[in-house]
Amino acid sequence: MNTKDRILQAALRQFNAIGTGQATVRSIAAEAGISHGNLCYHYKNTDELIEALYLQLAGRVAPYAQMAFSEGISLEGVFGQAWQTFGLLYQYRFLLIDFVQITRRLERMKQNFQQLMDVRRQQFLYGFKQLEEQGEMKPEPLPGHYELLITNLLIVGNNWISEAEVQFGDKGDAVVAHYHRAMMALFVPYLTPKGLRAYQALTADDGAYGGKADKPLR
């Protein structure tokens, strides 16, 4: 592992553990086992580390977001890609916990995120059309209604970790499963009978995602 990767791993551990307001360049250098000067050679301050980790996460999530709403996607495929994405978000959870404070300082990161959400909206709309063609999702009930559904999905997707931190603390996979299930439930009113059968099979006790959400969180 090269020095930059070691620094980023140490920064990720500290940001997740104590937040971006408490971690410092010196504490991260100590965590990485290198000198303060060596770390600053690669990253001048914690904001540079935060931005590097944000871009790292965005790069890791992008393939799943594209696959989730690709041509011929099924509801099962959406479930799977959302599960992978939620797991990645949890690995970088400090970003969503401290996101407002971070983007107040880092305008470039804020603009990048806004552009990314515009792309996600288009991906969702395309994906809904694919699910309609597969016979798993109903046509839009009212003009513009699916835009509102997308807003709800993005709100849950971008904010579930903050709520989980307050409600449950660090619960790992059980928390990921709980909020993954909560987001996917937003699809239920818009599913056809075929889509509902697929949803019920996926969330049954012996389904691919049924048992994952059954662990007690408190």
C-alpha positions as CSV (number, residue, x, y, z in Angstrom):
1,M,0.0,0.0,0.0
2,N,1.4,3.4,-0.9
3,T,1.7,6.3,1.4
4,K,-1.3,8.2,0.0
5,D,-3.6,5.2,0.4
6,R,-2.4,4.6,3.9
7,I,-3.1,8.2,4.8
8,L,-6.6,8.0,3.3
9,Q,-7.4,4.8,5.2
10,A,-6.3,6.4,8.4
11,A,-8.3,9.6,7.7
12,L,-11.4,7.5,7.0
13,R,-11.1,5.6,10.3
14,Q,-10.7,8.8,12.3
15,F,-13.4,10.8,10.5
16,N,-15.8,7.9,11.0
17,A,-14.8,7.5,14.7
18,I,-14.7,11.1,15.9
19,G,-15.9,13.3,13.0
20,T,-14.3,15.9,10.8
21,G,-14.4,18.6,13.5
22,Q,-12.2,16.6,15.9
23,A,-9.7,14.8,13.6
24,T,-6.6,16.8,12.8
25,V,-3.7,16.4,10.4
26,R,-1.5,15.5,13.3
27,S,-3.9,12.9,14.7
28,I,-4.3,11.3,11.3
29,A,-0.6,11.3,10.7
30,A,-0.1,9.4,14.0
31,E,-2.9,7.0,13.0
32,A,-1.1,6.3,9.7
33,G,2.3,5.9,11.4
34,I,4.0,8.7,9.5
35,S,5.2,12.2,10.3
36,H,3.1,15.3,10.2
37,G,5.4,16.7,7.5
38,N,5.1,13.6,5.4
39,L,1.3,13.7,5.5
40,C,1.3,17.5,4.6
41,Y,3.4,16.7,1.6
42,H,0.5,14.7,0.2
43,Y,-2.5,16.5,1.7
44,K,-2.1,20.0,3.1
45,N,-5.1,19.9,5.5
46,T,-8.1,17.9,6.5
47,D,-10.3,19.5,3.8
48,E,-8.1,18.0,1.1
49,L,-8.4,14.6,2.8
50,I,-12.2,15.0,3.0
51,E,-12.4,15.9,-0.7
52,A,-10.2,13.0,-1.7
53,L,-12.3,10.6,0.3
54,Y,-15.5,12.1,-1.2
55,L,-14.2,11.6,-4.8
56,Q,-13.1,8.0,-3.8
57,L,-16.6,7.2,-2.6
58,A,-18.2,8.8,-5.7
59,G,-16.0,6.7,-7.9
60,R,-16.9,3.5,-6.1
61,V,-20.6,4.2,-6.1
62,A,-20.9,5.3,-9.7
63,P,-20.9,1.7,-11.3
64,Y,-23.7,0.6,-9.0
65,A,-25.8,3.7,-9.7
66,Q,-25.4,3.1,-13.4
67,M,-26.2,-0.6,-13.2
68,A,-29.2,0.0,-10.9
69,F,-31.0,1.7,-13.7
70,S,-29.5,0.2,-16.8
71,E,-31.4,-1.2,-19.8
72,G,-33.5,-4.2,-18.9
73,I,-33.0,-3.8,-15.1
74,S,-35.5,-5.6,-12.8
75,L,-36.7,-4.8,-9.3
76,E,-34.3,-7.5,-8.0
77,G,-31.4,-5.7,-9.7
78,V,-32.5,-2.4,-8.1
79,F,-32.6,-4.1,-4.7
80,G,-29.1,-5.5,-5.2
81,Q,-27.4,-2.3,-6.5
82,A,-29.1,-0.3,-3.7
83,W,-27.8,-2.7,-1.1
84,Q,-24.2,-2.4,-2.5
85,T,-24.5,1.4,-2.5
86,F,-25.8,1.6,1.0
87,G,-22.9,-0.6,2.2
88,L,-20.4,1.8,0.6
89,L,-22.1,4.9,2.0
90,Y,-21.8,3.3,5.5
91,Q,-18.1,2.8,5.0
92,Y,-17.7,6.5,4.4
93,R,-20.5,7.5,6.8
94,F,-18.7,10.6,8.2
95,L,-19.4,12.4,4.8
96,L,-23.2,12.1,5.3
97,I,-23.1,12.8,9.0
98,D,-21.0,16.0,8.6
99,F,-22.2,16.9,5.1
100,V,-23.8,20.3,5.7
101,Q,-20.7,21.6,7.6
102,I,-18.4,20.2,5.0
103,T,-20.2,21.7,2.0
104,R,-20.3,25.1,3.7
105,R,-16.5,25.1,3.5
106,L,-15.9,23.2,0.3
107,E,-17.8,25.0,-2.5
108,R,-16.3,22.8,-5.2
109,M,-17.5,19.6,-3.5
110,K,-21.0,21.1,-3.0
111,Q,-21.2,21.9,-6.7
112,N,-20.0,18.4,-7.6
113,F,-22.7,16.9,-5.4
114,Q,-25.4,19.1,-6.9
115,Q,-24.4,17.9,-10.4
116,L,-24.3,14.3,-9.2
117,M,-27.8,14.6,-7.9
118,D,-29.0,15.9,-11.3
119,V,-27.5,12.9,-12.9
120,R,-29.1,10.6,-10.4
121,R,-32.5,12.1,-11.1
122,Q,-32.1,11.3,-14.8
123,Q,-31.0,7.7,-13.9
124,F,-34.0,7.2,-11.7
125,L,-36.4,8.4,-14.5
126,Y,-34.8,6.1,-17.0
127,G,-34.9,3.3,-14.5
128,F,-38.6,3.8,-13.8
129,K,-39.2,3.4,-17.6
130,Q,-37.2,0.2,-17.6
131,L,-39.2,-1.2,-14.7
132,E,-42.4,-0.2,-16.5
133,E,-41.3,-2.1,-19.6
134,Q,-40.5,-5.1,-17.4
135,G,-44.1,-4.9,-16.1
136,E,-43.0,-4.4,-12.5
137,M,-43.8,-0.7,-12.1
138,K,-47.0,1.2,-12.9
139,P,-47.1,4.2,-15.2
140,E,-46.8,7.5,-13.5
141,P,-50.2,8.1,-11.7
142,L,-50.1,11.9,-12.1
143,P,-47.9,14.2,-14.2
144,G,-44.7,15.0,-12.3
145,H,-45.4,12.5,-9.5
146,Y,-42.3,10.4,-10.2
147,E,-40.2,13.5,-9.8
148,L,-41.6,13.7,-6.3
149,L,-40.9,10.1,-5.7
150,I,-37.3,10.6,-6.8
151,T,-37.0,13.5,-4.3
152,N,-38.2,11.2,-1.5
153,L,-35.7,8.5,-2.6
154,L,-32.8,11.0,-2.6
155,I,-33.8,12.4,0.8
156,V,-33.7,8.9,2.3
157,G,-30.5,8.0,0.4
158,N,-28.6,11.1,1.4
159,N,-29.8,11.4,5.0
160,W,-30.4,7.9,6.5
161,I,-26.9,7.7,8.0
162,S,-27.4,10.9,10.0
163,E,-30.7,9.5,11.4
164,A,-29.1,6.1,12.1
165,E,-26.2,7.8,14.0
166,V,-28.7,9.5,16.4
167,Q,-31.1,6.6,16.7
168,F,-28.9,3.6,16.8
169,G,-25.2,4.5,16.9
170,D,-22.8,2.1,15.2
171,K,-24.8,-1.0,14.4
172,G,-23.1,-2.1,11.1
173,D,-25.0,-4.3,8.7
174,A,-28.2,-4.3,10.8
175,V,-28.5,-0.5,10.3
176,V,-27.7,-0.8,6.6
177,A,-30.4,-3.4,6.2
178,H,-33.0,-1.4,8.1
179,Y,-32.6,1.7,6.0
180,H,-32.2,-0.2,2.7
181,R,-35.5,-1.8,3.5
182,A,-37.1,1.6,4.4
183,M,-36.0,3.1,1.1
184,M,-37.1,0.2,-1.1
185,A,-40.5,0.3,0.6
186,L,-41.1,3.6,-1.1
187,F,-41.5,1.7,-4.4
188,V,-44.4,-0.4,-3.1
189,P,-47.4,1.8,-4.0
190,Y,-46.1,2.0,-7.6
191,L,-45.5,-1.7,-8.2
192,T,-47.7,-3.8,-10.4
193,P,-48.9,-7.2,-9.2
194,K,-45.8,-8.7,-10.9
195,G,-43.6,-6.1,-9.1
196,L,-45.3,-6.8,-5.8
197,R,-44.6,-10.5,-6.1
198,A,-41.0,-9.8,-6.8
199,Y,-40.8,-7.4,-3.8
200,Q,-42.5,-9.9,-1.5
201,A,-40.1,-12.7,-2.6
202,L,-37.1,-10.4,-2.0
203,T,-38.2,-9.3,1.5
204,A,-39.6,-12.6,2.8
205,D,-37.8,-14.2,5.7
206,D,-36.0,-16.6,3.3
207,G,-35.6,-14.0,0.6
208,A,-32.4,-12.3,-0.5
209,Y,-33.0,-9.3,1.7
210,G,-35.7,-10.4,4.2
211,G,-33.5,-11.7,7.0
212,K,-31.0,-8.9,6.7
213,A,-33.5,-6.4,8.3
214,D,-34.7,-8.6,11.2
215,K,-31.9,-8.0,13.7
216,P,-32.9,-5.8,16.7
217,L,-31.3,-2.3,16.5
218,R,-31.6,-1.3,20.1
